């Protein structure tokens, strides 16, 4: 457990160091690498699409069950 915490802290420190040196892009200086922000935005968009599909499918199934009764 302690080793996991130490490794995590070391990785975070390394990323922050590399951002400060300019090796990892962080255009808005919020200490979150731009690559991670880009991936998070893509995942968020994908989740919205899947949620809309699930909602649409669920609504169809509810309508079909009501019609069968």
N, C-alpha and C positions, 0 to 999 in steps of 0.2 A: 504494500500500500504506500509506504513512504517512498519507495523507489519510483512508483508511478507519479507521485506528486512532484518529486524532484525532476524527473524527466519532462513533465509537462511545463514546469516553471522554466527549465532550461530552454525548451523549444520556444516558448513565448518570448523569453529574453532574446534569443537569437533572431527571431523574426523582427522584434522591435529594433534591435541593433542594425539589422540589414535595411530596414526601412529608413532609419536615420542616416545611414550611409548612402542611400539612394539606390541600392541594389534591388529593392522591392518597391514597386510603384505604390504611392499613396498620395494621390493628387489633392485630396481635400484635408489632409493632415488629421484624420480622426483615429489614427493608429489601427485601422482595419485595412489590410492590403486590398488594392483595387481588384485583383483577381478574385478574392473571396466575395467582394461586393457584387461582382458580375455573376458569379456562380449562384449566389443567394437570390439575385433578381430572377435568374432563369428558373430556379427551383420554385420560387414563389409563383411565377407565371404558370408553370406546369401544374402546380397544386390547384390553382384557380380553375384551370381547364378541366382537371380530373373531378374536382368538386362539382362543377357545373354539369358534367356528364352523369355523375352519380345522382345528383338532385333530379335531373331530367328522367333518368331511368327509374328512380324511386317513384316519381310522380306518375309515370306511365303504369307501373305495377299497381299502385294504389287505385288508379282509375279503372284498370282492368278488373281488380278484385271487386270493386263496387258494382261494376256492370254485371258481373257473374251472379251476384246475390239477388 
